[in-house]
Amino acid sequence: MRYVSTRGTAPELGFADVLLAGLASDGGLYMPAKWPELAIVGPDATYAQLAAAVLQPFVTPDIDAATLGRLCDEAYATFRHPATVPLVQIGDHHFVQELFHGPTLAFKDVALQLVGRLFDHVLGQRAQRITIVGATSGDTGSAAIDGVRHCDNIDIIILYPLGRTSEVQRRQMTTVDSPNVHTVAIEGTFDDCQDLVKAMFNDVSFRQRQNLSAVNSINWARVMSQVVYYVSACRTLRGPLTFCVPTGNFGNVLAGWIARHLGAPIDQFVVASNTNDILTRFIRSNDMSAVPVVPTLSPSMDIQVSSNFERLLFEMNGRDGAMTAEQLQRFRHSGTLAIEPDQRAEWLDGVFRAAKVDDAQTLDVIGNTYAATGMLVDPHTAVGLGAVQQLMQCGEVHGDVVTLATAHPAKFPDAVERATGIRPQLPAHLADLFDRPERTTELPNDLAQVERFVESVARV
Ligand SMILES: *Cc1c(COP(=O)(O)O)cnc(C)c1O
């Protein structure tokens, strides 16, 4: 399998190089040069076996079947449910797929538990070490840390805004006792943290000295890993299914679109947004104008631009990288993304539906869901459930629907308690989270000091 950039000028690479590169050198995102067949897998396969079979064509020839099978087994053994990503029925035609049984209680574990192991394997083969730096406002940091905490060839440094993450989220990062894991509380906002990370990557001599790498949601390996749970749900429920996806960077719903493109029996997708509804506006009324981000009860969906949308755009443009690059350039200047009516009709209409659910509605949904089913849902999942309710009422959605539950309710206990009066309990493996010692370093919003810190802990 070879990979091409969505902007058309970066060199084609194999899987291992794409994994380590993250972003393509022309600023684009990597996509498979051609789509493989969806693997045929016997009915008794475990989730890990299904993952190995579905993913094998994407990693050939860099990773052999035995190795991929072992890495998938190890990655999904960290999930605390025998079905890994269980389906729970909550209505006549409505199911929830719980993606939050991994170590850090958010769906990002599904990808990052595997991606961390893929990184470590490839680095070991090449006798290389890397330093992963990242910024987080919450879920990504802890999932990335947990994904690489046992990796010999990786040091990870995660920056988060001092005093601006939830206590559960901070403790999930700062209580990890591994010599290769470091967290830094920056005196600033999440944007300051992200700017520091960008500045470190733009400091070429620093980047090369430290062998900097990233595991953000534009990494192909993350998107690829997420294709598997769509396939898994289709095997269990037969299909055709509609999936509702609480959406931020569009990585998750893009993975679903790839599963559909490969032949999984998926009818359509519901893109669920909170008040930061750029994607809902785009899908419903062709308006993709970026407006400032407002904080909501579902912070992992508080985004302005959905970076993974570029991958769908590339397909819509008949895989023309130059055309995609030009379209994105115009978007950056004018603030509006121009899509031809026939392109919309072919690629978007009838495939993607969308709805917006604000904070008041989110709390209502958490309360109603608990009253109707006894199930506690987190605010991100509630945005998804609310979107399905809206679209079922107006007849845009029919047949069996699967809403992806992207976080465990105990990860966002305040919102759940506000809506239901019940404070969700952390699962047993995290029950003592508030008693574990924290380890972090506070630094000012200053590039030189942050770089010095990275240099002092990274073992490249
Ligand atoms: C990251 C995240 C999302 C958004 O996923 P995208 O792939 O960015 O669209 C939704 N819910 C939760 C809980 C998350 O952590």
The ligand as an ORCA input file, in Angstrom:
! r2SCAN-3c Opt
* xyz 0 1
  C     -12.307     13.866     20.244
  C     -13.705     13.690     20.706
  C     -14.803     13.947     19.852
  C     -14.625     14.479     18.425
  O     -14.087     13.537     17.546
  P     -13.508     13.976     16.121
  O     -12.825     12.769     15.581
  O     -12.554     15.108     16.400
  O     -14.655     14.406     15.266
  C     -16.070     13.695     20.331
  N     -16.278     13.253     21.608
  C     -15.258     13.018     22.451
  C     -15.548     12.561     23.834
  C     -13.928     13.215     22.034
  O     -12.922     12.981     22.887
*
